[in-house]
Amino acid sequence: MKKSAAFTILVAIVLGLVLAMSLYTVDQRKAAIKFQLGEVVAVQTEPGLYFQVPILQNVRMYDTRIQTLDTRDAERFLTSENKNVLVDSFVKWRVIDVRQYYVSVRGDSVQAEARISQTVNDALRAEFAKRSVHDVISGERDKIMATVADKVDKDVKGIGVEVVDVRLKRVDLVPEISNDVYRRMGSERNRVANELRATGGAESTKIKADADRQHQIVVAEAYRDAQRIKGEGDAQAARIYAEAFGKNPEFYSFYRSLEAYRASLRSKSDVMVLEPSSDFFKYLKSPGRGK
């Protein structure tokens, strides 16, 4: 009985091991290829529990998630202006055909990334050669990435891989070109500054000339108005004098004589040479009458 029980236990263990070796699981992040004596007999891309014949068959798993291929060093590319630029890029890719992936690169991600990297490099080199430095740095960057991604995706489909996206992390001028660009930028800024100074000087001269003209106009108009007012005042004064003279000629003559005396004898040092019988002194000789 003891031997029979031990044999039963041993058989159960062996069956359990065989069953464990016969079952395998494929999750949603992977795909599996089943081999029989080195030949591909099945490809499982749906998640679930699968069966294999131990010893005769074996299974290899492949990651179908999106992978990132990042360039180690920036590459030099030549633009249409024959200027070198440093380009740093990365690629997003994934396995979409596990059988073709295995047949083409033996399921080796290193070989697949080498193929993708070379294809991306060739496509970028071709696109950069068609464009200027300004275009590749900012002008048509999105267009370049879309075109390169499309070209690379069509090429690597042959190895069972899909390129999801291609991105340019950095596009810089090489040092020797950067110095030349900075010098040109400085010269351009100086030219713009000189133009602005010249424009400002011209505007300043124009404003000053206009201000001088306005000043002359205002002064001329003020002088004209002053002369007109003065003329009107003189005319009114003459009219008043005439009216006053007409009403009392004797008083008017007396008043004008006093004004003449005040103007002529203002200072003690003033000297006048006149005949004593001159009419100028008639009111000094006879204050009571003008004759």
Secondary structure, DSSP 8 states (H G I E B T S, - for coil): -HHHHHHHHHHHHHHHHHHHHHEEEE-TTEEEEEEETTEEEEEE-S-EEEE--TTTEEEEEEE-S-EEEE-SS-EEEE-TTS-EEEEEEEEEEEES-HHHHHHHHTT-HHHHHHHHHHHHHHHHHHHHTTS-HHIIIIITHHHHHHHHHHHHHHHHGGGTEEEEEEEEEEEEE-HHHHHHHHHHHHHHHHHHHHHHHHHHHHHHHHHHHHHHHHHHHHHHHHHHHHHHHHHHHHHHHHHHHHHHHHH-HHHHHHHHHHHHHHHHSSSTT------TT-GGGHHHH-TT---
